[in-house]
Amino acid sequence: MALIDSRIDFNAFEISLKNKPSEMLVISPKGTVPVLMIGDKVIDESIDIMIWAYKNGNSTQYSNFEKKLIDIGLELISKNDNEFKVCLDKYKYSINYPSITNDDLRNSCLFFLDILEEKLENTLYLLSDRVSFSDIAIMPFIRQFANVDISYFLSLKHIKVQKWLHELINSELFIKAMIKPR
């Protein structure tokens, strides 16, 4: 989404993580996705790809935000990546945690939805009334959480998070990003 938002031309390849192509493993031996190769430079962390795209593409993602908002966005992404995703993975793969109830695993994720709900109290998106890099970085994980049990997600008190997710999923940017590569 960040590459599209930054109007950077790129080639996308669908990768089966069960059958990783050798070409990909040569470029990035850790074998995770996404991977961005620019000349002989390889970037294989999502946030690093986003930052590269926004600094090198045709976007105003950083120039339209004051440093304080950029720092808040990066802090939210860090909390997502280092705390929420851990809880989310346990919830998604609850079968691997038989000693913890599914309700407890699901509830462990709610702290982050509370944070997002508060951030959305006065703005349409996490940093302002327009989509930012933090929305783009965090949305896929909230979508994953919602998709584990959409009825449960829609029953939550997090009305602003639900609306935010709905808006992003139905955005032209997300729809473009979800087109399967040829």
ROTITOR-684322 format. One record per residue (C-alpha): x, y, z. Coordinates in nm, 4 decimals. Layout:
% ROTITOR-684322
{c1->X; c2->Y; c3->Z} .
...
END
This chain:
% ROTITOR-684322
{c1->0.0000; c2->0.0000; c3->0.0000} .
{c1->0.2854; c2->0.2386; c3->0.0786} .
{c1->0.4470; c2->0.1785; c3->-0.2598} .
{c1->0.1164; c2->0.2434; c3->-0.4365} .
{c1->0.0464; c2->0.5470; c3->-0.2182} .
{c1->0.3938; c2->0.6805; c3->-0.3024} .
{c1->0.3327; c2->0.6247; c3->-0.6741} .
{c1->0.6362; c2->0.4013; c3->-0.7062} .
{c1->0.6353; c2->0.1564; c3->-0.9960} .
{c1->0.7190; c2->-0.1939; c3->-0.8810} .
{c1->0.6758; c2->-0.5548; c3->-0.9763} .
{c1->0.4847; c2->-0.7694; c3->-0.7296} .
{c1->0.5158; c2->-1.1449; c3->-0.7101} .
{c1->0.2845; c2->-1.3746; c3->-0.5202} .
{c1->0.4898; c2->-1.5989; c3->-0.2926} .
{c1->0.3808; c2->-1.9277; c3->-0.1418} .
{c1->0.5553; c2->-1.9419; c3->0.1940} .
{c1->0.5285; c2->-2.3223; c3->0.1767} .
{c1->0.7235; c2->-2.3228; c3->-0.1491} .
{c1->0.9540; c2->-2.0212; c3->-0.1439} .
{c1->1.1291; c2->-1.9576; c3->-0.4755} .
{c1->1.5054; c2->-1.9955; c3->-0.4687} .
{c1->1.5400; c2->-1.6521; c3->-0.6325} .
{c1->1.3728; c2->-1.4964; c3->-0.3302} .
{c1->1.5919; c2->-1.6860; c3->-0.0843} .
{c1->1.9036; c2->-1.5662; c3->-0.2668} .
{c1->1.7837; c2->-1.2063; c3->-0.2325} .
{c1->1.6636; c2->-1.2467; c3->0.1268} .
{c1->1.7865; c2->-1.5636; c3->0.3023} .
{c1->1.5539; c2->-1.5159; c3->0.5998} .
{c1->1.2703; c2->-1.6047; c3->0.3628} .
{c1->1.0047; c2->-1.3656; c3->0.4888} .
{c1->0.7839; c2->-1.1316; c3->0.2944} .
{c1->0.7656; c2->-0.8594; c3->0.1906} .
{c1->1.1004; c2->-0.8089; c3->0.0247} .
{c1->1.1875; c2->-0.5029; c3->-0.1804} .
{c1->1.4931; c2->-0.5015; c3->-0.4023} .
{c1->1.6182; c2->-0.1701; c3->-0.5401} .
{c1->1.9253; c2->-0.2304; c3->-0.7511} .
{c1->2.1468; c2->-0.4352; c3->-0.5224} .
{c1->1.9842; c2->-0.3039; c3->-0.2023} .
{c1->1.7395; c2->-0.5351; c3->-0.0249} .
{c1->1.4798; c2->-0.4162; c3->0.2266} .
{c1->1.2969; c2->-0.6993; c3->0.3999} .
{c1->1.1024; c2->-0.5391; c3->0.6839} .
{c1->0.7585; c2->-0.3917; c3->0.6173} .
{c1->0.8160; c2->-0.0710; c3->0.8119} .
{c1->1.1517; c2->-0.0156; c3->0.6418} .
{c1->0.9875; c2->-0.0617; c3->0.3000} .
{c1->0.7188; c2->0.1879; c3->0.3961} .
{c1->0.9703; c2->0.4451; c3->0.5165} .
{c1->1.1791; c2->0.3987; c3->0.2012} .
{c1->0.8680; c2->0.4386; c3->-0.0176} .
{c1->0.7529; c2->0.7537; c3->0.1567} .
{c1->1.0976; c2->0.9116; c3->0.1487} .
{c1->1.1704; c2->0.8191; c3->-0.2140} .
{c1->0.8330; c2->0.8297; c3->-0.3827} .
{c1->0.5873; c2->1.0962; c3->-0.4804} .
{c1->0.4065; c2->1.1261; c3->-0.1491} .
{c1->0.3552; c2->1.3879; c3->0.1142} .
{c1->0.3132; c2->1.1379; c3->0.3990} .
{c1->0.6015; c2->1.2816; c3->0.5995} .
{c1->0.6079; c2->1.6400; c3->0.4803} .
{c1->0.2397; c2->1.6899; c3->0.5673} .
{c1->0.2893; c2->1.5846; c3->0.9288} .
{c1->0.4817; c2->1.7655; c3->1.1974} .
{c1->0.7542; c2->1.5678; c3->1.3709} .
{c1->0.5382; c2->1.5119; c3->1.6807} .
{c1->0.2701; c2->1.3345; c3->1.4721} .
{c1->0.5300; c2->1.1273; c3->1.2872} .
{c1->0.6714; c2->1.0178; c3->1.6239} .
{c1->0.3212; c2->0.9287; c3->1.7491} .
{c1->0.2631; c2->0.7263; c3->1.4313} .
{c1->0.5932; c2->0.5422; c3->1.4686} .
{c1->0.5157; c2->0.4739; c3->1.8353} .
{c1->0.1776; c2->0.3241; c3->1.7406} .
{c1->0.3419; c2->0.1064; c3->1.4763} .
{c1->0.6001; c2->-0.0100; c3->1.7305} .
{c1->0.3254; c2->-0.1020; c3->1.9784} .
{c1->0.1444; c2->-0.2853; c3->1.6995} .
{c1->0.4535; c2->-0.4734; c3->1.5863} .
{c1->0.6013; c2->-0.5548; c3->1.9270} .
{c1->0.2959; c2->-0.6058; c3->2.1481} .
{c1->-0.0292; c2->-0.6411; c3->1.9555} .
{c1->0.1036; c2->-0.8806; c3->1.6887} .
{c1->0.2282; c2->-1.1173; c3->1.9608} .
{c1->-0.1209; c2->-1.1333; c3->2.1120} .
{c1->-0.2831; c2->-1.1502; c3->1.7692} .
{c1->-0.0721; c2->-1.4473; c3->1.6597} .
{c1->-0.1629; c2->-1.6373; c3->1.9746} .
{c1->-0.5312; c2->-1.5580; c3->1.9183} .
{c1->-0.5173; c2->-1.6576; c3->1.5501} .
{c1->-0.3388; c2->-1.9820; c3->1.6331} .
{c1->-0.5136; c2->-2.0549; c3->1.9615} .
{c1->-0.4910; c2->-2.4275; c3->1.8926} .
{c1->-0.1212; c2->-2.3971; c3->1.9816} .
{c1->-0.2116; c2->-2.2632; c3->2.3285} .
{c1->-0.4447; c2->-2.5245; c3->2.4788} .
{c1->-0.3832; c2->-2.4065; c3->2.8366} .
{c1->-0.5236; c2->-2.0590; c3->2.7584} .
{c1->-0.8891; c2->-2.0072; c3->2.6709} .
{c1->-0.9756; c2->-1.8571; c3->2.3363} .
{c1->-1.1580; c2->-1.5775; c3->2.5203} .
{c1->-0.8439; c2->-1.4921; c3->2.7156} .
{c1->-0.6333; c2->-1.4925; c3->2.3987} .
{c1->-0.8870; c2->-1.2732; c3->2.2209} .
{c1->-0.9172; c2->-1.0368; c3->2.5174} .
{c1->-0.5400; c2->-0.9955; c3->2.5314} .
{c1->-0.5671; c2->-0.8102; c3->2.1994} .
{c1->-0.8211; c2->-0.5551; c3->2.3167} .
{c1->-0.5678; c2->-0.3220; c3->2.4795} .
{c1->-0.4571; c2->-0.2122; c3->2.1345} .
{c1->-0.8087; c2->-0.1585; c3->2.0052} .
{c1->-0.8631; c2->0.0614; c3->2.3124} .
{c1->-0.5582; c2->0.2682; c3->2.2155} .
{c1->-0.6773; c2->0.3022; c3->1.8564} .
{c1->-1.0297; c2->0.3913; c3->1.9660} .
{c1->-0.8860; c2->0.6738; c3->2.1764} .
{c1->-0.6696; c2->0.7951; c3->1.8851} .
{c1->-0.9792; c2->0.8034; c3->1.6641} .
{c1->-1.1788; c2->1.0066; c3->1.9143} .
{c1->-1.1193; c2->1.3395; c3->1.7369} .
{c1->-0.9919; c2->1.2398; c3->1.3916} .
{c1->-1.1040; c2->1.0114; c3->1.1089} .
{c1->-0.7665; c2->0.8376; c3->1.0984} .
{c1->-0.4942; c2->0.7688; c3->1.3524} .
{c1->-0.2971; c2->1.0909; c3->1.3093} .
{c1->-0.5378; c2->1.3283; c3->1.1369} .
{c1->-0.8394; c2->1.3400; c3->0.9095} .
{c1->-0.6441; c2->1.1806; c3->0.6256} .
{c1->-0.4873; c2->0.8393; c3->0.5887} .
{c1->-0.1289; c2->0.8234; c3->0.7118} .
{c1->0.1570; c2->0.5769; c3->0.7113} .
{c1->0.0472; c2->0.4566; c3->1.0553} .
{c1->-0.3021; c2->0.3679; c3->0.9301} .
{c1->-0.1494; c2->0.1755; c3->0.6398} .
{c1->0.0941; c2->-0.0110; c3->0.8660} .
{c1->-0.1583; c2->-0.1053; c3->1.1347} .
{c1->-0.4759; c2->-0.1726; c3->0.9359} .
{c1->-0.3762; c2->-0.5182; c3->0.8036} .
{c1->-0.3357; c2->-0.6480; c3->1.1580} .
{c1->-0.6661; c2->-0.5089; c3->1.2791} .
{c1->-0.8214; c2->-0.6683; c3->0.9704} .
{c1->-0.6670; c2->-1.0011; c3->1.0702} .
{c1->-0.8057; c2->-0.9639; c3->1.4219} .
{c1->-1.1525; c2->-0.8820; c3->1.2871} .
{c1->-1.1470; c2->-1.1726; c3->1.0433} .
{c1->-1.0806; c2->-1.4327; c3->1.3128} .
{c1->-1.4371; c2->-1.3751; c3->1.4353} .
{c1->-1.6091; c2->-1.0919; c3->1.2513} .
{c1->-1.9297; c2->-1.1222; c3->1.4592} .
{c1->-1.7301; c2->-1.0752; c3->1.7768} .
{c1->-1.5368; c2->-0.7818; c3->1.6289} .
{c1->-1.8595; c2->-0.6095; c3->1.5254} .
{c1->-2.0059; c2->-0.6627; c3->1.8723} .
{c1->-1.7247; c2->-0.4695; c3->2.0404} .
{c1->-1.7618; c2->-0.1190; c3->2.1800} .
{c1->-1.4843; c2->-0.0040; c3->1.9441} .
{c1->-1.7191; c2->0.1701; c3->1.7010} .
{c1->-1.4581; c2->0.4151; c3->1.5754} .
{c1->-1.2081; c2->0.1339; c3->1.5075} .
{c1->-1.4776; c2->-0.0569; c3->1.3194} .
{c1->-1.5599; c2->0.2479; c3->1.1050} .
{c1->-1.1886; c2->0.3206; c3->1.0486} .
{c1->-1.1261; c2->-0.0377; c3->0.9353} .
{c1->-1.4330; c2->-0.0338; c3->0.7104} .
{c1->-1.3173; c2->0.2911; c3->0.5452} .
{c1->-0.9665; c2->0.1590; c3->0.4856} .
{c1->-1.0791; c2->-0.1796; c3->0.3520} .
{c1->-1.3099; c2->-0.0045; c3->0.1080} .
{c1->-1.0524; c2->0.2534; c3->0.0018} .
{c1->-0.9204; c2->0.2689; c3->-0.3524} .
{c1->-0.5691; c2->0.2261; c3->-0.2122} .
{c1->-0.6500; c2->-0.1038; c3->-0.0378} .
{c1->-0.8481; c2->-0.2344; c3->-0.3345} .
{c1->-0.5505; c2->-0.1622; c3->-0.5654} .
{c1->-0.3115; c2->-0.3305; c3->-0.3211} .
{c1->-0.5241; c2->-0.6446; c3->-0.3098} .
{c1->-0.5125; c2->-0.7061; c3->-0.6867} .
{c1->-0.3241; c2->-1.0309; c3->-0.7335} .
{c1->-0.0010; c2->-0.9980; c3->-0.9302} .
{c1->0.0071; c2->-1.1617; c3->-1.2727} .
END
